[in-house]
């Protein structure tokens, strides 16, 4: 457990980890919740209305989200909302007037700088979960017990929400458990592009400066989280 001092940050590795991991966790956790709230309902809706316009539209959106790389999404969002509209800063975690703000104002200022990275993470992650949900829901809807429930006159809403979704959620939980490392290990590319001082940004900086102690810790940390995610 003694990881020594970071060569790039000149402080103990665990101290730099403690200073950065909670920014990554906040960003990853909110993105994770939004991903579930957006992708799963859309996937279920697409399965319920198979071969309809809604299904085709959802499929196209999912494929576009899967196909776009992180740096492209981040660049487009920066160009639209920072350069053209001026709603957000290009990068960083604080505005120029940060030190003059109240505690709540500082919180809102940091939250505002997290908006574009958050949108980036959600866009690049919802496609896969949306497709996965749709595929599993279609398999469940074709099962015998679903046909039996419909033949008994069970309302369609009950069939979908109580019978179909509960069984669809089993493989989804398995998939979502594997995303645990992402909540703590940080979004390396996204954090670097937006200069968010999370664990991903710290690890990228350490890699570029050959900071072996921090890199060793980071890789061991991700490995442990991956094992925990698979166990869950």
DRENSE-9987 format. One line per field, with one value per residue: residue number from 1; residue in one letter; x, y, z of N, C-alpha, C, CB in turn. Coordinates in steps of 0.2 Angstrom, whole numbers, plus 2048, in hexadecimal, padded with zeros to 3 digits. Each point is the difference from the previous one (the first is absolute). Last residue first. Glycine has a CB too. Layout:
REM residues N
i: [NUM_...]
aa: [A_...]
npx: [X_...]
npy: [Y_...]
npz: [Z_...]
capx: [X_...]
capy: [Y_...]
capz: [Z_...]
cpx: [X_...]
cpy: [Y_...]
cpz: [Z_...]
cbpx: [X_...]
cbpy: [Y_...]
cbpz: [Z_...]
REM end
This chain:
REM residues 232
i: [232_231_230_229_228_227_226_225_224_223_222_221_220_219_218_217_216_215_214_213_212_211_210_209_208_207_206_205_204_203_202_201_200_199_198_197_196_195_194_193_192_191_190_189_188_187_186_185_184_183_182_181_180_179_178_177_176_175_174_173_172_171_170_169_168_167_166_165_164_163_162_161_160_159_158_157_156_155_154_153_152_151_150_149_148_147_146_145_144_143_142_141_140_139_138_137_136_135_134_133_132_131_130_129_128_127_126_125_124_123_122_121_120_119_118_117_116_115_114_113_112_111_110_109_108_107_106_105_104_103_102_101_100_99_98_97_96_95_94_93_92_91_90_89_88_87_86_85_84_83_82_81_80_79_78_77_76_75_74_73_72_71_70_69_68_67_66_65_64_63_62_61_60_59_58_57_56_55_54_53_52_51_50_49_48_47_46_45_44_43_42_41_40_39_38_37_36_35_34_33_32_31_30_29_28_27_26_25_24_23_22_21_20_19_18_17_16_15_14_13_12_11_10_9_8_7_6_5_4_3_2_1]
aa: [X_X_X_X_X_X_X_X_X_X_X_X_X_X_X_X_X_X_X_X_X_X_X_X_X_X_X_X_X_X_X_X_X_X_X_X_X_X_X_X_X_X_X_X_X_X_X_X_X_X_X_X_X_X_X_X_X_X_X_X_X_X_X_X_X_X_X_X_X_X_X_X_X_X_X_X_X_X_X_X_X_X_X_X_X_X_X_X_X_X_X_X_X_X_X_X_X_X_X_X_X_X_X_X_X_X_X_X_X_X_X_X_X_X_X_X_X_X_X_X_X_X_X_X_X_X_X_X_X_X_X_X_X_X_X_X_X_X_X_X_X_X_X_X_X_X_X_X_X_X_X_X_X_X_X_X_X_X_X_X_X_X_X_X_X_X_X_X_X_X_X_X_X_X_X_X_X_X_X_X_X_X_X_X_X_X_X_X_X_X_X_X_X_X_X_X_X_X_X_X_X_X_X_X_X_X_X_X_X_X_X_X_X_X_X_X_X_X_X_X_X_X_X_X_X_X_X_X_X_X_X_X]
npx: [79C_812_801_800_80F_80E_7FC_804_813_805_7FA_80D_811_7FE_7FE_812_80E_7FA_804_816_805_7F8_809_7EE_7F1_7FA_7FF_7F3_7F3_7FF_7FB_7F0_7F9_802_7FC_807_7F4_80D_7F2_813_809_7E9_7FA_815_7FF_7EA_80A_7F8_7EC_7F0_80D_805_7E7_7F9_800_7EC_7F6_805_7F8_7EF_7FC_801_7EF_7F4_7F6_7F7_7F9_7FB_7F2_7F4_802_806_7FA_7EE_7FA_801_7F5_7F1_7FC_7EF_80F_809_80E_806_800_80C_80D_801_807_80E_7FF_801_814_809_7F6_808_816_7FF_7F6_80F_813_7F8_7FD_814_80B_7F4_801_819_802_7EB_804_818_7F9_7ED_811_812_7EE_7F8_814_802_7E9_807_814_7F0_7EF_812_809_7E8_7FD_816_801_817_814_80C_7F1_7FD_80C_7F6_80E_801_806_7F7_7EE_7E8_7E4_7F6_80C_7F9_816_812_7F1_7EC_80A_818_7FE_7EE_80E_815_7F3_7F6_817_80C_7EE_7F5_7E5_7FA_7F4_7F5_7FC_7F9_7F2_7F9_7FE_7F6_7F3_7FA_7FD_7F4_7F5_7FC_801_80E_7FD_7F7_80A_817_7FE_7F4_811_812_7F5_7FD_819_80A_7F4_7FF_814_80B_7F7_808_815_801_7FB_810_811_7FD_7FE_810_80E_7FC_803_815_80C_802_7FE_80E_80E_7FE_802_813_809_80B_80F_7F2_813_80C_7EF_80F_7F6_7ED_803_7EF]
npy: [7D9_7F0_80C_814_7F5_7F8_816_80A_7F1_805_818_7FF_7F3_810_813_7F5_7FB_816_809_7F2_804_817_801_811_7F3_7F0_812_80D_7EB_7FB_818_7FF_7EA_808_81D_817_800_80A_7F2_7F2_7F7_7FC_7F8_7F3_7F9_803_7F3_7EC_806_7FF_7F4_7EF_7FE_7FC_7E9_805_809_7EA_7F4_811_7FD_7E7_806_814_7F1_7F3_817_809_7EB_7FE_818_80E_7F0_7F3_813_80D_7ED_7F3_7E3_7F5_7EE_804_812_7F0_7EE_810_806_7E9_7FB_819_810_810_7F5_801_817_805_7F6_80D_814_7FE_7FB_812_80E_7F7_804_816_80A_801_811_80C_7FC_805_814_806_7FC_80B_811_7FF_7FF_818_801_7F1_80F_813_7F4_7FB_817_808_7F0_809_819_808_80C_7EB_7FB_813_7F0_7E4_7E7_7EE_805_7FE_811_806_801_813_80B_7F1_800_7FC_7F7_7F9_7FE_7FF_7F5_7F2_7FE_7FE_7F2_7F5_800_7FB_7EE_7F9_7F9_7E8_7FF_816_7FA_7E9_80B_811_7EE_7F2_814_805_7E8_7FE_817_7FB_7E2_7ED_803_810_7F0_800_819_802_7F1_80C_815_7F7_7F7_815_812_7F4_7F2_813_80F_7EF_7FD_818_803_7ED_808_817_7F9_7EE_80F_811_7EE_7F9_816_800_7E8_7FD_813_7F5_7E9_80A_818_815_801_7F5_7F6_7F3_7FD_7F1_7E4_7F4_7F0_7EF]
npz: [7D4_7F9_7EB_80E_811_7EC_7F6_816_802_7E8_803_815_7F5_7ED_812_80E_7EC_7F7_816_800_7E7_7F5_7E9_7FC_7F1_812_811_7F0_7FB_819_804_7ED_809_817_7F7_7FC_7E7_7EE_7F1_7F6_816_808_7E9_7FE_819_80E_819_80B_80E_7ED_7EF_810_802_7E9_806_80D_7EC_7F5_815_804_7E7_802_813_7F7_7F0_813_809_7EA_7FB_817_809_7EC_7ED_80C_80E_7EB_7F4_816_7FC_7F3_7FB_7E9_80A_812_7EF_7F1_814_807_7E9_7F6_7EE_813_808_7E9_7FD_817_7FA_7EB_80B_814_7F0_7F1_814_80A_7EA_7FD_816_7FF_7EE_808_818_7FD_7F2_80F_812_7F3_7FA_819_80E_7FB_809_813_803_7FD_80D_810_7FE_802_813_807_7EE_7EE_802_7FC_7EC_7F1_7F1_809_804_7EF_7E5_7E9_7F9_811_7F3_7F3_7EF_7EE_7F3_812_813_7F4_7E9_804_817_7F7_7EB_80E_810_7ED_7F5_815_804_7E5_7F9_7FE_815_7FC_7E8_807_812_7F0_7EF_812_808_7E8_7FB_816_7FD_7E8_805_7FE_81B_810_811_7F8_7FC_816_80A_7F4_806_817_7FF_7F5_80E_816_7FA_7F5_811_810_7F2_7FC_818_804_7EE_808_818_7FC_7F2_811_810_7F4_801_818_804_7EC_806_816_7F7_7F3_810_7ED_7EC_7EF_7F4_812_817_815_805_808_814_7FB]
capx: [7F9_7FD_7FE_7FA_7FA_7FE_7FE_7F9_7FC_800_7FB_7F9_7FE_7FF_7FA_7FA_7FF_7FD_7F9_7FC_7FF_7FF_804_806_804_803_805_806_803_804_806_805_802_805_7FE_806_7FD_804_7FD_7FE_805_803_7FB_800_807_800_800_807_805_7FE_7FF_806_802_802_807_805_801_804_807_803_802_806_805_804_805_805_803_806_805_803_800_803_806_804_802_804_807_801_804_7FD_7FC_7FA_7FC_7FE_7FB_7FA_7FE_7FC_7F9_800_7FE_7F9_7FC_800_7FD_7F9_7FD_801_7FB_7F9_7FF_7FF_7FA_7FB_801_7FF_7F9_7FE_804_7FF_7F9_800_805_7FD_7FA_803_802_7FA_7FF_805_7FF_7FB_803_805_7FD_7FE_805_802_7FB_801_7FE_7F9_7FC_802_7FF_7FE_805_800_7FE_7FB_801_803_802_808_805_7FC_803_7FB_7FB_802_805_7FD_7FA_7FF_804_7FD_7FA_801_802_7FA_7FB_802_7FF_805_804_805_805_804_804_806_805_803_805_806_804_804_805_806_804_804_7FC_800_804_7FD_7F8_7FE_802_7FB_7F9_800_800_7F9_7FB_801_7FF_7FA_7FA_800_7FD_7F9_7FD_7FF_7FA_7FA_7FE_7FF_7FA_7FA_7FE_7FE_7F9_7FB_7FD_7FF_7FB_7FA_7FE_7FD_7FA_7FB_7FF_7FC_804_7FC_7FE_805_7FF_7FE_805_801_804_7FC]
capy: [803_7FD_7F9_801_801_7F9_7FC_802_7FF_7F9_7FE_802_7FB_7FA_801_800_7F9_7FC_802_7FE_7F9_7FF_7F9_802_804_7FB_7FB_804_802_7FA_7FF_805_7FF_7FA_7FA_7FD_7FE_802_805_805_804_804_806_805_803_800_806_800_802_805_807_803_802_807_800_7FE_807_805_7FD_801_807_801_7FB_803_804_7FB_7FC_804_801_7FA_7FB_802_803_7FB_7FB_804_801_806_804_807_800_7FC_804_806_7FD_7FE_806_802_7FD_7FA_7FA_801_7FF_7F9_7FC_801_7FC_7F9_7FE_7FF_7FA_7FA_800_7FE_7F9_7FC_7FD_7FA_7FA_7FF_7FD_7F9_7FC_7FF_7FB_7F9_7FE_7FE_7F9_7FE_802_7FC_7FA_802_801_7F9_7FC_802_7FD_7F9_7FD_7FE_805_801_7FB_803_805_807_806_7FF_802_7FA_7FB_801_7FC_7FE_803_803_804_805_804_803_803_805_806_803_803_805_805_802_803_807_805_7FF_807_801_7FB_801_806_7FF_7FC_804_805_7FC_7FE_806_802_7FB_800_805_806_802_7FD_803_800_7F9_7FD_803_7FC_7FA_801_801_7FA_7FA_801_804_7FB_7FB_803_800_7F9_7FD_803_7FE_7FA_800_804_7FC_7FB_804_802_7FA_800_807_803_7FC_803_807_7FF_7FE_7F9_7FE_801_805_806_804_801_807_805_802_806_806]
capz: [801_806_7FD_7FB_804_804_7FB_7FF_806_800_7FB_803_805_7FD_7FC_805_803_7FB_800_806_801_807_803_803_7FC_7FB_803_801_7FA_7FD_803_7FE_7F9_800_803_804_806_805_803_7FB_7FD_805_801_7FA_7FE_7F9_7FC_7FC_804_805_7FD_800_806_7FF_7FD_805_804_7FC_7FE_806_801_7FC_802_805_7FC_7FD_806_802_7FB_7FE_805_806_7FF_7FD_805_804_7FD_7FD_804_801_806_7FF_7FB_803_804_7FC_7FE_805_800_805_7FC_7FE_805_802_7FB_801_806_7FE_7FA_803_804_7FB_7FD_805_801_7FA_800_804_7FE_7F9_7FF_803_7FB_7F9_802_801_7FA_7FB_7FF_7FC_7F9_7FC_7FE_7FB_7F9_7FE_7FD_7F9_7FC_800_807_800_803_807_804_806_802_7FC_803_805_806_804_7FC_7FF_804_806_806_805_7FC_7FB_803_806_800_7FB_801_806_7FE_7FC_804_803_7FB_7FE_805_805_801_7FA_801_807_7FF_7FC_804_806_7FC_7FE_806_803_7FC_800_806_800_7FF_7F8_7FB_7F9_800_7FF_7F9_7FB_801_7FD_7F9_7FE_801_7FB_7F9_800_802_7FB_7FA_802_801_7F9_7FD_803_7FE_7F9_7FF_802_7FB_7FB_802_7FF_7FA_7FE_804_7FF_7FA_801_802_7FB_800_806_806_804_7FC_7FD_7F9_7FE_800_7F9_800_800]
cpx: [7FC_7F9_7FD_7FE_7FA_7FA_7FE_7FD_7F9_7FB_7FF_7FB_7F9_7FD_7FE_7FA_7FA_7FF_7FD_7F8_7FC_7FE_800_803_806_805_803_806_806_803_804_807_805_802_806_7FD_805_7FD_804_7FD_7FE_806_803_7FC_7FF_806_7FF_800_807_806_7FE_800_807_802_802_807_805_802_804_807_804_802_807_806_805_805_805_804_806_806_804_802_804_807_805_803_805_807_801_803_7FD_7FB_7F9_7FB_7FD_7FB_7F9_7FD_7FC_7F9_7FF_7FE_7F9_7FB_800_7FC_7F9_7FD_801_7FB_7FA_800_7FF_7F9_7FB_800_7FF_7F9_7FF_804_7FF_7F9_800_804_7FC_7FB_804_802_7FB_800_806_7FF_7FB_804_805_7FC_7FE_806_802_7FC_801_7FF_7F9_7FB_801_7FF_7FE_804_800_7FE_7FA_801_803_802_807_805_7FD_803_7FB_7FA_802_806_7FE_7FA_7FE_803_7FC_7FA_802_802_7FA_7FC_803_800_805_804_806_805_804_805_806_805_803_805_806_804_804_806_806_804_806_7FB_7FE_805_7FE_7F8_7FE_801_7FB_7FA_801_800_7F9_7FB_800_7FE_7F9_7FB_800_7FC_7F9_7FD_7FF_7FA_7F9_7FD_7FE_7FA_7FA_7FE_7FD_7F9_7FB_7FC_7FE_7FA_7FA_7FE_7FC_7F9_7FA_7FF_7FD_804_7FC_7FD_806_7FF_7FD_805_802_804]
cpy: [7FE_802_7FC_7F9_801_801_7F9_7FC_801_7FD_7F9_7FE_802_7FB_7F9_801_800_7F9_7FB_801_7FE_7F9_800_7FA_802_805_7FC_7FC_804_801_7FA_800_805_7FE_7FB_7FA_7FC_7FF_803_807_805_804_804_806_805_803_7FF_806_801_803_805_807_804_803_807_801_7FF_806_805_7FD_802_808_801_7FB_803_804_7FB_7FD_803_800_7FA_7FB_801_802_7FB_7FB_803_800_807_804_807_800_7FC_804_806_7FE_800_807_803_7FE_7FA_7FA_800_7FE_7F9_7FC_800_7FC_7F9_7FE_7FF_7FA_7FA_800_7FD_7F8_7FB_7FD_7FA_7FA_7FE_7FD_7F8_7FB_7FE_7FB_7F9_7FD_7FE_7F8_7FE_802_7FB_7F9_801_801_7F9_7FC_802_7FD_7F8_7FD_7FE_805_802_7FB_804_805_806_806_7FE_803_7FA_7FA_802_7FD_7FF_803_803_804_806_805_804_803_806_807_803_804_807_806_803_804_807_806_7FF_806_801_7FB_801_806_7FE_7FC_804_804_7FC_7FF_806_802_7FC_801_806_806_802_7FD_802_7FF_7F9_7FD_802_7FC_7F9_800_801_7FA_7FA_801_803_7FB_7FA_803_801_7F9_7FE_803_7FD_7FA_800_804_7FC_7FB_804_803_7FB_800_807_803_7FC_803_807_800_7FE_7F9_800_802_805_806_804_800_807_805_801_806]
cpz: [7FB_801_806_7FE_7FB_804_803_7FB_7FE_806_800_7FB_803_805_7FC_7FC_804_803_7FA_7FF_806_802_807_803_803_7FB_7FA_803_800_7F9_7FE_803_7FD_7F9_800_804_804_807_807_803_7FB_7FD_805_802_7FB_7FD_7F9_7FC_7FC_804_805_7FD_800_807_7FF_7FE_805_804_7FC_7FF_806_800_7FC_802_804_7FB_7FD_805_803_7FB_7FE_805_806_7FF_7FD_806_804_7FD_7FC_804_800_806_7FF_7FC_804_805_7FC_7FF_806_801_804_7FC_7FE_805_801_7FA_801_805_7FF_7FB_803_804_7FB_7FD_805_802_7FA_7FF_803_7FE_7F9_7FE_803_7FC_7FA_801_800_7FA_7FB_7FF_7FC_7F9_7FC_7FE_7FB_7F9_7FE_7FD_7F8_7FB_7FF_807_801_803_807_806_806_802_7FB_804_805_807_804_7FC_7FE_805_806_806_805_7FD_7FB_803_806_800_7FB_801_805_7FD_7FC_805_803_7FB_7FE_805_806_802_7FB_801_807_7FF_7FC_803_805_7FD_7FE_806_802_7FB_801_806_7FF_7FF_7F9_7FB_7F9_800_800_7F9_7FB_801_7FD_7F8_7FE_801_7FC_7F8_7FE_801_7FA_7F9_801_800_7F9_7FD_803_7FD_7F8_7FF_802_7FA_7FA_801_7FF_7F9_7FE_804_7FE_7FA_802_803_7FB_800_806_807_805_7FC_7FD_7F8_7FD_7FF_7F9_800]
cbpx: [804_80C_809_804_807_80C_807_803_80A_80C_804_805_80C_809_803_806_80C_806_802_80A_80B_7FC_807_7FB_7F6_7F5_7FB_7F8_7F5_7F8_7FA_7F6_7F4_7FB_7F4_805_7F4_806_7F5_7FE_807_7FC_7F7_802_805_7F3_807_801_7FB_7F5_7FD_805_7F9_7F8_7FE_7F8_7F4_7FA_7FB_7F6_7F5_7FD_7F7_7F7_7F7_7F7_7F6_7FA_7F8_7F4_7F6_7FA_7FC_7F6_7F5_7FA_7FA_7F8_805_7F6_807_807_80A_80B_806_807_80C_807_805_80A_806_802_808_80D_803_802_80B_80A_801_803_80C_806_800_807_80C_804_7FD_808_809_7FF_7FC_809_807_7FA_7FF_80A_801_7FA_803_807_7FA_7FA_807_801_7F6_7FF_808_7FC_7F7_804_7F8_800_806_80C_803_7FB_802_7F5_805_805_808_806_803_802_7F8_7F6_803_7F9_801_80A_804_7F9_7FD_807_809_7FC_7FF_80B_804_7FB_804_80C_801_807_7F6_7F9_7F8_7F6_7F8_7F9_7F6_7F5_7F9_7F9_7F6_7F6_7F9_7F7_7F5_7F8_7F6_801_803_7FB_800_80B_80A_7FF_803_80C_804_7FD_807_80C_805_802_808_80C_803_803_80B_80A_802_806_80C_809_804_807_80C_807_802_809_80B_80A_804_807_80C_808_804_809_803_7FA_807_7F6_7FE_807_7F3_806_808_7F4_804_7F8]
cbpy: [80A_7FF_801_80C_806_7FD_806_80B_802_7FF_809_80A_7FE_802_80C_806_7FE_807_80C_803_7FE_80C_800_80B_804_7F9_800_80A_800_7F9_805_807_7FB_7FC_802_80C_800_808_7FB_7F6_7F6_7F8_7F9_7F6_7F6_800_805_7F4_7FA_7FA_7FA_7F5_7F7_801_7F6_7F8_803_7FC_7F4_800_803_7F6_7F8_808_802_7F7_802_80A_800_7FC_805_80B_805_7FC_802_80B_800_806_7F6_7FB_7F8_7F9_805_800_7F5_7FD_804_7FA_7F5_804_805_80C_804_800_809_80B_801_803_80B_809_802_806_80C_804_802_809_80B_804_808_80C_806_803_80A_80C_806_805_80C_80A_7FE_80A_80A_7FE_801_80C_804_7FD_806_80C_800_800_809_7FD_808_7FE_7F8_809_802_7FD_7FB_7F5_809_7FB_809_807_7F7_7FE_809_7F7_7F8_7F8_7F6_7F6_7F6_7F9_7F9_7F4_7F7_7FA_7F7_7F5_7F8_7FB_7F7_7FA_806_7FB_7F8_804_805_7F7_7FB_807_800_7F6_800_806_7FB_7F7_803_806_7FB_7F4_7F7_80A_802_7FD_808_80A_7FF_800_80B_807_7FD_803_80B_805_7FB_802_80C_802_7FC_807_80A_7FE_7FE_808_807_7FB_7FF_809_800_7F7_803_804_7F9_7F5_803_802_7F5_7F9_800_80B_807_7FB_7F8_7F6_7FF_805_7F6_7FD_7FE_7FA]
cbpz: [805_805_7F8_7FC_809_800_7F7_803_808_7FB_7F9_805_803_7F7_7FE_808_800_7F7_804_807_7FA_801_7F6_803_7FA_801_80B_802_7FB_807_80A_7FE_7FF_80B_7FD_801_7FB_7F8_7FC_7F8_802_809_7FE_7F8_804_800_809_800_809_800_7F6_7FF_806_7F7_7FB_805_7FE_7F6_800_807_7FA_7F9_804_803_7F8_801_807_7FD_7F7_801_805_7FE_7F5_7FA_807_7FD_7F5_807_806_7FE_806_7F8_7FB_807_801_7F6_800_807_7FC_806_7F6_800_808_7FD_7F8_805_805_7FA_7FB_808_803_7F8_801_809_7FE_7F9_806_809_7FE_7FE_809_809_7FE_801_80B_805_7FC_805_80C_805_804_80B_80B_805_806_80C_808_803_80A_80C_803_7F4_7FA_7FD_7F8_7F9_7F4_7FE_80B_801_7FC_7F6_7F8_80B_802_7F9_7F9_7FC_7F7_7FD_807_802_7F9_7F9_805_805_7F8_7FD_808_800_7F8_803_808_7F8_7FC_7F8_803_805_7F8_7FA_805_802_7F6_7FE_807_7FC_7F7_803_805_7F8_808_7FE_808_805_80C_807_7FF_807_80C_803_800_80B_809_800_801_80C_809_7FF_804_80D_804_7FD_807_80B_7FF_7FF_80A_809_7FE_803_80C_803_7FC_806_809_7FE_7FD_809_805_7FA_80C_801_7F9_7FB_7F6_7FF_801_80A_7FE_7FE_80C_806]
REM end
